[in-house]
């Protein structure tokens, strides 16, 4: 006959494996390995894989791109939760910036023009008369230099003065760190001439591996957003989300209101908007995504003032990704931590100007769990 104390011990033992899958050891050792991933522009591309036996992150030198990100579901089953390709040729024909670092300026600059120190600069035009994600050959399409650490990899790229129309020799360092079931991305940027910059990561998440992300439940800690015009350029207004289908201050499934008769949703073909994070300083929680069928949870924490919520509206089924999966509309979602789009042309927005002697630093964390 079992005593109550014995029964309690057996119950705790039965629950322990589940608890361990959701709360890994805080001091789990991270293994960093390097392998070849093909060539770009005739140069070798290296792939760095970081694994702690629970979470696995793979990043390549082409575009400092996240190629693979594996996390467990509520049953402990691990799976890749991001969109991408199995080999280099896929990324060479990729237009949606899957997993890449985008820059020198992530998001849009209206008409590819801005004025700095009284001089007007003209950027490469690549998106309906505007400049998007750095231009025709942004940071996503160049090979970065990698330096592995104990649980991290630092990627460095020198963007030369005049590249894609931007002033100044700009040095960007992006470090991916795997620790405590989270991926931390640190950005450090310097320049030798007054310039503008707005780096971000453009990973597409699908926490279930399903054809679309419409059942993913999103919370955004943002009570305002920047409305856009027909070219998806901010109007300059910081508008309240309350009373609109863009309100994610409480969790909502992405597909719940995406087809609502709302002008902003029509302009973007869904969600493609910069949200103004409520927190004013420090590393703050900006977003949470919950996928009900797997129990996976993604939290996004950042020091940046904005986050672009994009529901994969322009994916059109022409790309075949991992395992031959067709990436159709809404196949993945992006949560791009950033300064606001077109900030160089909006003096009231937080500045994206960077001067010699300054170092821009920001941090973003993706924290994973299951419930």
Backbone torsions as a table, in degrees:
resi	resn	phi	psi	omega
1	UNK	NA	129.8	-177.1
2	UNK	-76.4	132.3	172.0
3	UNK	-77.8	161.2	178.6
4	UNK	-60.9	-39.1	179.7
5	UNK	-63.4	-42.1	178.9
6	UNK	-64.3	-40.8	179.5
7	UNK	-62.6	-41.5	178.2
8	UNK	-63.1	-39.8	179.1
9	UNK	-63.1	-42.5	-179.8
10	UNK	-66.2	-39.9	179.1
11	UNK	-63.6	-43.7	178.4
12	UNK	-62.8	-40.9	-179.8
13	UNK	-64.1	-36.7	179.4
14	UNK	-67.8	-33.7	-178.4
15	UNK	-83.2	-18.2	-174.0
16	UNK	-58.3	-46.0	179.9
17	UNK	-58.1	-39.3	178.9
18	UNK	-65.4	-42.8	179.3
19	UNK	-62.2	-37.4	-178.5
20	UNK	-68.1	-33.1	179.5
21	UNK	-69.5	-28.5	-177.6
22	UNK	-93.0	-22.4	-177.6
23	UNK	-131.3	79.8	-177.4
24	UNK	-66.5	160.8	178.3
25	UNK	-57.6	135.4	-175.6
26	UNK	-69.4	-23.0	-177.2
27	UNK	-107.7	25.7	-179.6
28	UNK	-58.1	133.2	-178.0
29	UNK	-73.4	136.3	178.8
30	UNK	-100.1	129.9	176.6
31	UNK	-102.0	130.8	179.7
32	UNK	-115.4	122.1	179.7
33	UNK	-126.9	154.8	-179.9
34	UNK	-120.7	140.5	176.7
35	UNK	-146.8	167.7	178.5
36	UNK	-84.3	142.1	178.6
37	UNK	-125.4	15.6	178.3
38	UNK	111.3	-156.1	-178.0
39	UNK	-135.0	152.7	173.0
40	UNK	-140.1	130.8	-176.4
41	UNK	55.2	32.8	178.4
42	UNK	77.0	3.7	-178.4
43	UNK	-110.0	146.0	-179.2
44	UNK	-67.7	143.3	176.6
45	UNK	-112.7	128.3	-178.5
46	UNK	-103.5	146.4	177.8
47	UNK	-116.2	126.4	178.8
48	UNK	-109.8	125.5	-179.2
49	UNK	-113.1	126.1	177.8
50	UNK	-112.7	127.5	-177.7
51	UNK	-143.3	138.0	175.5
52	UNK	-114.6	14.3	-177.6
53	UNK	83.7	-2.4	-179.0
54	UNK	-129.1	-49.1	177.3
55	UNK	-118.9	140.7	178.9
56	UNK	-128.3	130.7	179.9
57	UNK	-125.7	129.7	176.7
58	UNK	-124.5	126.4	-176.9
59	UNK	-131.1	136.4	-179.6
60	UNK	-108.7	163.7	-177.3
61	UNK	-74.7	-21.5	176.3
62	UNK	-75.7	110.4	179.7
63	UNK	72.4	9.1	-172.9
64	UNK	45.8	46.1	-167.9
65	UNK	-89.2	132.7	172.7
66	UNK	-76.5	114.8	-175.6
67	UNK	-94.8	-33.9	-175.7
68	UNK	-149.0	141.4	177.7
69	UNK	-148.0	107.8	-176.5
70	UNK	-107.8	130.3	175.3
71	UNK	-138.4	154.9	-179.5
72	UNK	-83.2	154.8	173.2
73	UNK	-91.6	-168.8	-175.1
74	UNK	-65.8	-20.9	178.3
75	UNK	-92.7	-0.4	-179.1
76	UNK	91.3	0.7	179.8
77	UNK	-78.4	124.6	-177.3
78	UNK	-90.9	142.8	178.7
79	UNK	-153.9	157.4	177.7
80	UNK	-74.7	129.1	-173.3
81	UNK	-112.7	14.7	179.4
82	UNK	-128.2	155.9	175.7
83	UNK	-79.6	149.0	178.9
84	UNK	172.1	-163.9	-176.7
85	UNK	-127.9	159.9	-177.6
86	UNK	-86.5	-15.6	-178.6
87	UNK	-147.1	171.5	-174.2
88	UNK	-62.4	-40.2	-178.6
89	UNK	-54.6	-33.7	178.4
90	UNK	-61.2	-41.5	-178.8
91	UNK	-73.5	-25.9	179.4
92	UNK	-72.0	-22.0	177.5
93	UNK	-106.6	10.3	-175.5
94	UNK	-81.0	129.2	173.5
95	UNK	-104.6	-29.5	-175.8
96	UNK	-78.2	10.5	173.7
97	UNK	62.7	39.1	-175.1
98	UNK	-59.6	112.6	174.1
99	UNK	77.7	-0.9	-169.3
100	UNK	-85.5	160.0	164.6
101	UNK	-82.2	126.8	179.4
102	UNK	-109.7	142.8	-176.9
103	UNK	178.1	176.3	10.0
104	UNK	-69.4	-22.6	179.1
105	UNK	-126.8	106.5	175.2
106	UNK	-67.8	143.4	-176.5
107	UNK	77.5	-163.4	-166.6
108	UNK	-100.5	146.7	167.6
109	UNK	-122.3	121.9	-172.5
110	UNK	-58.8	126.9	176.8
111	UNK	57.8	13.4	179.3
112	UNK	62.8	32.5	-176.7
113	UNK	-134.5	145.2	169.3
114	UNK	-157.6	158.3	-179.9
115	UNK	-113.5	131.9	-179.9
116	UNK	-138.7	127.4	-178.8
117	UNK	55.2	35.8	176.8
118	UNK	81.3	0.9	-179.9
119	UNK	-112.5	135.5	178.0
120	UNK	-89.6	130.8	178.3
121	UNK	-108.9	141.7	179.8
122	UNK	-114.9	121.4	-176.0
123	UNK	-100.1	166.4	174.9
124	UNK	-64.6	134.0	-179.4
125	UNK	-97.0	127.2	-178.3
126	UNK	-146.7	12.8	-177.5
127	UNK	-153.3	90.8	176.3
128	UNK	50.7	46.0	178.2
129	UNK	84.2	2.5	179.2
130	UNK	-118.3	171.7	174.3
131	UNK	-103.0	127.0	-176.2
132	UNK	-122.8	131.4	171.8
133	UNK	52.5	38.7	173.0
134	UNK	97.1	-8.7	176.8
135	UNK	108.0	-158.9	-173.8
136	UNK	-69.7	-34.4	175.7
137	UNK	-132.4	81.2	-178.7
138	UNK	-84.2	-167.8	-176.6
139	UNK	-65.1	-18.7	179.5
140	UNK	-74.3	-15.0	-174.3
141	UNK	-115.8	23.6	178.2
142	UNK	-127.0	161.7	179.3
143	UNK	-93.8	126.1	179.4
144	UNK	-93.5	157.8	174.4
145	UNK	-91.5	131.2	-175.4
146	UNK	-108.5	143.3	176.0
147	UNK	-135.9	103.5	-177.6
148	UNK	-74.4	149.3	174.8
149	UNK	-121.7	-165.5	-177.4
150	UNK	-66.7	-38.9	178.5
151	UNK	-140.1	28.1	-174.1
152	UNK	-152.8	167.8	170.4
153	UNK	-138.2	127.4	177.5
154	UNK	-100.3	128.7	178.9
155	UNK	-112.4	134.0	-178.0
156	UNK	-125.6	139.0	175.5
157	UNK	-141.7	134.0	175.0
158	UNK	-101.1	113.1	176.2
159	UNK	-94.7	114.2	-172.0
160	UNK	-76.4	154.8	179.5
161	UNK	-52.2	125.9	179.0
162	UNK	92.7	-9.4	-179.7
163	UNK	-60.5	123.7	-177.6
164	UNK	56.7	17.9	176.2
165	UNK	96.5	-2.8	-177.5
166	UNK	-86.3	142.7	178.9
167	UNK	-82.3	150.8	171.9
168	UNK	89.5	144.4	169.3
169	UNK	-79.9	113.1	-174.2
170	UNK	-111.3	127.2	177.1
171	UNK	-105.3	120.6	-179.8
172	UNK	-111.4	130.8	173.8
173	UNK	-121.2	123.9	179.1
174	UNK	-123.6	121.6	-176.6
175	UNK	-115.6	124.2	174.2
176	UNK	-99.3	127.4	179.6
177	UNK	-126.0	134.4	176.7
178	UNK	-108.0	120.3	180.0
179	UNK	-162.0	139.2	172.8
180	UNK	54.3	43.7	177.7
181	UNK	60.0	35.4	178.9
182	UNK	-144.4	150.9	172.5
183	UNK	-107.1	122.9	178.5
184	UNK	-107.3	132.5	177.9
185	UNK	-118.6	117.0	177.4
186	UNK	-108.3	131.4	179.2
187	UNK	-112.2	129.8	173.8
188	UNK	-132.1	123.2	-172.5
189	UNK	-132.1	133.3	175.2
190	UNK	-131.9	163.5	-178.2
191	UNK	-147.6	160.3	174.9
192	UNK	-108.0	5.3	178.6
193	UNK	-151.1	149.1	177.3
194	UNK	-52.3	131.7	-177.9
195	UNK	-154.5	-176.4	172.5
196	UNK	-124.9	151.8	178.9
197	UNK	-155.8	152.4	-179.4
198	UNK	-162.5	73.9	-178.9
199	UNK	-77.7	147.8	173.0
200	UNK	-154.8	170.2	175.9
201	UNK	-105.9	140.4	-171.9
202	UNK	-115.0	43.7	177.8
203	UNK	-72.8	137.4	174.4
204	UNK	-99.2	121.5	179.7
205	UNK	-99.0	142.5	167.1
206	UNK	-143.9	99.1	-169.7
207	UNK	-72.1	-9.4	-178.8
208	UNK	-112.6	-15.2	-173.3
209	UNK	70.5	18.3	-179.2
210	UNK	-85.1	169.6	-178.4
211	UNK	-60.3	-27.1	179.3
212	UNK	-147.0	172.4	-175.9
213	UNK	-109.7	19.3	-172.7
214	UNK	-67.5	-21.9	178.5
215	UNK	-92.4	-6.5	175.4
216	UNK	-63.1	135.8	-179.9
217	UNK	-99.7	125.0	-172.9
218	UNK	-115.0	137.9	168.9
219	UNK	-123.0	131.5	177.5
220	UNK	-121.9	124.8	-179.7
221	UNK	-84.6	66.1	-175.0
222	UNK	-150.2	119.8	180.0
223	UNK	-96.3	-2.9	177.4
224	UNK	-136.0	161.0	176.4
225	UNK	-145.2	172.6	178.7
226	UNK	-105.7	101.6	178.1
227	UNK	-58.3	154.2	-176.1
228	UNK	-122.2	162.8	174.6
229	UNK	-94.8	-167.6	-176.2
230	UNK	-64.4	-22.4	177.7
231	UNK	-92.9	9.4	-178.3
232	UNK	63.4	30.3	175.3
233	UNK	-99.3	133.6	179.0
234	UNK	-56.4	140.4	177.7
235	UNK	-78.3	-16.0	-176.5
236	UNK	105.6	-12.2	-179.4
237	UNK	-83.2	146.1	167.8
238	UNK	-108.1	101.5	-170.6
239	UNK	-102.3	147.7	176.6
240	UNK	-71.7	143.8	177.7
241	UNK	-85.4	-17.9	-175.6
242	UNK	-57.0	132.5	179.1
243	UNK	83.6	6.9	179.1
244	UNK	-124.1	161.6	176.4
245	UNK	-72.4	2.1	174.8
246	UNK	-92.1	4.0	-178.9
247	UNK	-83.9	110.3	175.7
248	UNK	-119.7	27.6	177.1
249	UNK	-67.0	-22.0	167.0
250	UNK	-117.1	150.5	-174.6
251	UNK	-63.1	136.5	175.4
252	UNK	-140.9	144.3	170.7
253	UNK	-65.7	140.8	-177.4
254	UNK	-58.8	-40.5	-176.8
255	UNK	-78.0	-6.4	-175.1
256	UNK	-61.6	-40.7	-174.1
257	UNK	-132.2	12.1	-172.5
258	UNK	-66.0	-24.3	178.9
259	UNK	-101.9	16.6	179.2
260	UNK	-64.1	151.2	-179.7
261	UNK	-74.7	74.2	-177.7
262	UNK	-125.5	131.4	-174.4
263	UNK	-61.1	-40.1	-179.2
264	UNK	-64.1	-39.4	177.9
265	UNK	-68.7	-34.8	177.5
266	UNK	-65.8	-41.2	-178.5
267	UNK	-63.2	-38.0	-177.4
268	UNK	-93.7	-5.7	-174.8
269	UNK	68.1	23.3	-174.2
270	UNK	137.7	-154.6	179.7
271	UNK	-84.3	122.9	175.2
272	UNK	-156.4	64.8	-169.6
273	UNK	-135.3	147.0	175.0
274	UNK	-86.3	124.6	177.8
275	UNK	-101.7	139.9	-179.8
276	UNK	-88.9	109.3	-175.4
277	UNK	-65.7	134.0	-175.3
278	UNK	-65.2	-37.8	-179.1
279	UNK	-65.2	140.9	-174.6
280	UNK	-99.2	-16.4	-176.7
281	UNK	-157.9	155.7	175.2
282	UNK	77.4	179.1	178.0
283	UNK	-76.2	115.5	-173.3
284	UNK	-129.7	152.9	177.3
285	UNK	-74.8	121.1	-177.7
286	UNK	-103.5	-32.2	-174.3
287	UNK	-154.7	156.4	171.7
288	UNK	-140.2	137.7	176.9
289	UNK	-123.9	130.2	177.5
290	UNK	-122.3	131.8	178.9
291	UNK	-112.0	110.3	-169.0
292	UNK	-65.3	-32.7	-175.3
293	UNK	-72.9	-30.7	-179.3
294	UNK	-105.4	-19.4	-176.7
295	UNK	81.1	1.5	-178.0
296	UNK	-67.7	143.0	178.2
297	UNK	-128.1	133.1	172.6
298	UNK	-118.8	123.8	171.0
299	UNK	-108.4	137.8	176.3
300	UNK	-113.5	120.2	177.0
301	UNK	-114.9	144.1	-176.8
302	UNK	-158.5	159.8	171.9
303	UNK	-97.9	-2.7	-178.0
304	UNK	-78.0	157.9	-178.6
305	UNK	-83.2	-14.6	-175.8
306	UNK	-136.9	162.4	175.4
307	UNK	-144.0	125.9	179.8
308	UNK	-89.8	114.7	174.7
309	UNK	-94.2	116.3	-176.9
310	UNK	-125.9	125.8	-175.2
311	UNK	-98.1	26.5	174.2
312	UNK	65.4	38.0	-172.9
313	UNK	-68.8	-26.7	-174.8
314	UNK	-98.2	1.0	169.1
315	UNK	-67.9	131.6	-170.3
316	UNK	-128.6	12.8	177.5
317	UNK	87.7	0.7	-179.7
318	UNK	-82.7	-17.6	179.7
319	UNK	-98.4	135.0	172.6
320	UNK	-111.0	123.0	-175.1
321	UNK	-103.2	-145.5	-176.4
322	UNK	-58.6	133.5	179.1
323	UNK	67.2	17.4	-179.3
324	UNK	77.1	9.9	-179.5
325	UNK	-66.7	133.7	179.0
326	UNK	-84.2	127.4	179.6
327	UNK	-93.2	90.5	179.7
328	UNK	-91.4	-178.9	-178.1
329	UNK	-53.8	133.1	179.0
330	UNK	68.6	24.3	178.6
331	UNK	-68.9	-24.3	179.9
332	UNK	-151.0	165.5	177.9
333	UNK	-125.0	148.2	176.8
334	UNK	-116.4	145.0	172.7
335	UNK	-131.2	86.5	-171.6
336	UNK	-91.2	109.6	177.9
337	UNK	-76.2	135.0	-166.8
338	UNK	-168.5	172.3	157.9
339	UNK	-83.2	170.8	-172.0
340	UNK	-71.2	151.3	174.7
341	UNK	-60.5	147.8	174.6
342	UNK	57.4	25.7	-179.4
343	UNK	-57.6	-36.2	180.0
344	UNK	-58.6	-20.8	179.6
345	UNK	-103.7	11.0	179.6
346	UNK	-134.2	92.1	-176.7
347	UNK	-57.2	-23.8	-178.8
348	UNK	-82.8	-12.7	176.3
349	UNK	-77.3	156.6	173.5
350	UNK	-54.8	134.7	-172.3
351	UNK	-69.8	145.5	173.7
352	UNK	-112.5	13.3	179.5
353	UNK	-74.7	143.6	178.2
354	UNK	-133.7	132.5	-176.5
355	UNK	-115.4	157.4	175.5
356	UNK	-55.8	140.1	-178.4
357	UNK	91.0	-15.8	176.8
358	UNK	-95.0	152.9	170.5
359	UNK	-124.5	118.6	173.7
360	UNK	-81.8	130.6	177.0
361	UNK	-132.4	135.3	171.5
362	UNK	-144.1	158.9	-179.5
363	UNK	-132.4	138.0	172.0
364	UNK	-130.7	139.4	176.4
365	UNK	-125.8	137.2	169.4
366	UNK	-105.5	112.9	-179.3
367	UNK	-106.5	131.6	-172.2
368	UNK	-115.1	145.0	175.9
369	UNK	-155.5	-179.5	174.2
370	UNK	-146.8	145.2	178.9
371	UNK	-145.2	NA	NA
